[in-house]
Amino acid sequence: MNYYVMTLFPEMIEQGMHTSITGRAIEKGLLSLKTINIRDYSVTGNGRIDDYPYGGGAGMVMQAEPVYRAYESLVCQAEQKALRLIYLTPQGRVFDQSMAQEFACEENLAFLCGHYEGVDERVLEAIVTDYVSIGDYVLTGGELPAMVMMDAISRMVPGVLSNSDSGVSESFSDGLLEYPQYSRPEIWRGCQVPPVLLSGHHGNVDRWRHEQSLLRTLRNRPDLLEHMQLDKADRKFLRKLLEAGADSGLSEKEVSVLQNILENS
Ligand code: 6GU
């Protein structure tokens, strides 16, 4: 996977990406990263790349020409005609795991990080293929969202994660949140590890973990559970939870979500 990032803050992207798992993957040649400083393509001679918005209003707008020239130099390097170029904006489609999987199939991916009040619409229309947001909140620029996306995409690239399984059996890949994990010591400050995990019975461990995943998803992300295909064992577990009612520690809201899910599945 080759990443190209157009930004006013290349050092921020370089620093972040050369850290931890993505850093190791770059060293191993599984990923490459090329940052393009948009300021290097200023057309005014004084390094400026922003100007006042036509029609007035607060803030500044990134000019079309520096962004387009940065893009031209990037296209030369990527040597790919139909290059996917992602513009990071809170107005984009909200990034999720299935988008990460889709982008991970590309050979090259380019990102445009905006700042100020935005980027001249004409250059966006000319070069952008995908508008992506990372959630419903506003950030000061596209650098962190680009890094969030590259991190999530990189771990889908074969070889990037050392344990080849760990990309598969995690939160969201099967539509459920991950179950809780425990390590030594067996008793920490009076808190026991759940006994089933010490039993050595793999079938029971797997079943317990799956049920914990269901429980966590119900608690934290009932919206995910509502859109899932539940099998017979799942429904049986959830029905037992519902029958236990208050005894299972469920809130009124969780009980009503559960009733809904069981009626509609
Ligand atoms: Cl992609 N950009 C900015 N500036 N803010 C955001 C975002 C992107 N996604 C969520 N908030």
Boltz pocket constraint, residues with backbone or C-beta under 6 A from the ligand:
constraints:
  - pocket:
      binder: B
      contacts: [[A, 87], [A, 88], [A, 89], [A, 90], [A, 114], [A, 132], [A, 133], [A, 134], [A, 135], [A, 136], [A, 137], [A, 138], [A, 139], [A, 140], [A, 141], [A, 142], [A, 145]]
      max_distance: 6.0
